[in-house]
Amino acid sequence: MKKLINAVGDVVPDTLRGMAAAHPSLRVDVENRIVLRAAGPTPGKVGLVSGGGSGHEPLHAGFVGYGMLDAACPGEIFTSPVPDQMIEATKAVDGGAGVLHIVKNYTGDVLNFEMAAELCAEEGAHVVSVLVDDDVAVQDSTYTAGRRGTGATLFVEKMAGALAEQGAPLEAVAAMARTVDARSRSFGVAFSACTVPAAGKPTFDLGPDEIELGIGIHGEPGRSRERFREAREIVRVAMDAIDADLPFSGDVLVMVNGMGATPLMELYVAYGEVDAYLREKGATATRCLVGDYVTSLDMAGFSITTCLLDAELTSLWDHPVETPALRWGR
């Protein structure tokens, strides 16, 4: 194992210290493992909190800032953050208009955010939780009951965050988050496994001519293990799975996401195939992201996430954003 780290047990705090040094717009509480906006809560604005296991960077801490999250709670690698982190984050971002918890559908995240919301409510906070479950690959998996929450988490954080910046009330921001999740779907493909530093070896084995179709962001098994093939065919498998679940039409937001070790040039190859596929279906990719946004350490592979847009969603996507990993319009 070759990892650019100091010690296995220090990876997460060292990462947070590096983020704090690199991004003065963030306030990073290394001891409690919370990433916040340096400016603090905005009075009268709904606060947005998300979080999950580390290893998926830039998700979630890289999306803390204007137009997206107010706070992120990073857990250990591929391990849910604990309720105490979520409670402290919720208190820190509450500007008087309530707080939205954006929760990926993994059992640990769901249970811990649930507990945190209940304890915050007992202290008088107004907290609403929204579950993200966009992965069409499998219904249940190692970490979940139901569908996994993956790339659509970014879409939810971006569009709900934009609405919150515009002063919308908590119920409206939560409703928008649910709408974005309902209109989004994802499918991932792995070419090789990732290596968790504490384990020191790949999380699963793939033969030299094998790929995992429908991989999860922690290396959970997908739908099937098949032979490697050209990009056009692999993309079609993913897009067919998404289209079968929520048929493409009209304007579509597309994210072709690298899993951590896939060259950007290959992601652009994949995006070209996605764009051609949508045109075949009579739909149009009017907005896109191509790059590493929801990763799985050093896994080679990619995922595709789509969202069916309307005028309001397009406007919220275009709303200015300024975070370490996503920024435009300011």
PyMOL commands that set and color helices and strands:
alter all, ss='L'
color gray80, all
select helices_A, chain A and resi 8-22+61-63+83-93+107-122+152-165+170-182+231-245+264-280+311-318
alter helices_A, ss='H'
color red, helices_A
select strands_A, chain A and resi 26-29+34-37+47-54+71-77+99-104+127-132+184-192+210-213+224-227+251-258+284-291+300-308+321-322+327-328
alter strands_A, ss='S'
color yellow, strands_A
deselect
rebuild
show_as cartoon
